[in-house]
Amino acid sequence: MTIVLEVGNLDGLISLMFALMFGPAILLFIIAIIFNVKNKKKTAKIFWILGVVYLIISFGICGSLMMN
């Protein structure tokens, strides 16, 4: 049995951080596109703003964690 996260191998941690950085933002953008197609412009705009804000915050938090 192998250990996924050993002290010398941090590939799993890096991929998890990238998934946390981009995953929810991409999901919010997809939801915004779906609402935009259904002509619910106000709801789509809210999801666009949520996606951008999440992306900016995640770049700041996860980016600062990866730089250390």
N, C-alpha and C positions, 0 to 999 in steps of 0.2 A: 504494500500500500504506500503510495507516495503522498507527500504533503504538498498541497497546492501552493501555499505561500511559505517558502523557506526564507531564512534570513538573507541568503545570497540571491534569491530569485524573486524579484518584485514585479514580474510581468503581469501577474494577475491583478495586483493592486493598481497599476497604471491603467490597465484596460477598464477596471471598475471605475476609476476616477473619470476617464473619458466618457464612459457610459452615463455617469451621473452628470457630467457637464453638458452633453449634447442630447441625451435620450429624451428627457421631458420637454426640452425646447423644441425638438423636432416633432414630438407628439402634439404640442400646442400649435405649431405651425400647420400641421396636417388638419387638425380640427378647425383652425381658422379658414383654411382653404375650402373645407367641406361646407362650412357655414356661408362662405362667400359665394359658392356655387348655388346654394339654396336661397340666395338673395336675402339673407339675414345679415345685413351690412354692419349693424351696430354690434351684434354678438361677435362677428368675425373680427371687428376692430379691437374688441376687448381681448380676444385670444391672441391677436398679433402683438398687442402691447404686453400681455403676460409673457409671451414667448421671448420677446426682446429683453424685458426686465430680468427674466430668469437667466437668459444667456449672459447678460452683463454681470449679474451677481455671481453666477457660477464661474465665469472667467476670473473674477476677482478672488473668490475663495479657493477654488481648486488650483488656479494658477499660482497663487501664493504658496499653497501647500506643496506644489511640485517644484517650486524654485528652491525650497530649503533643502 
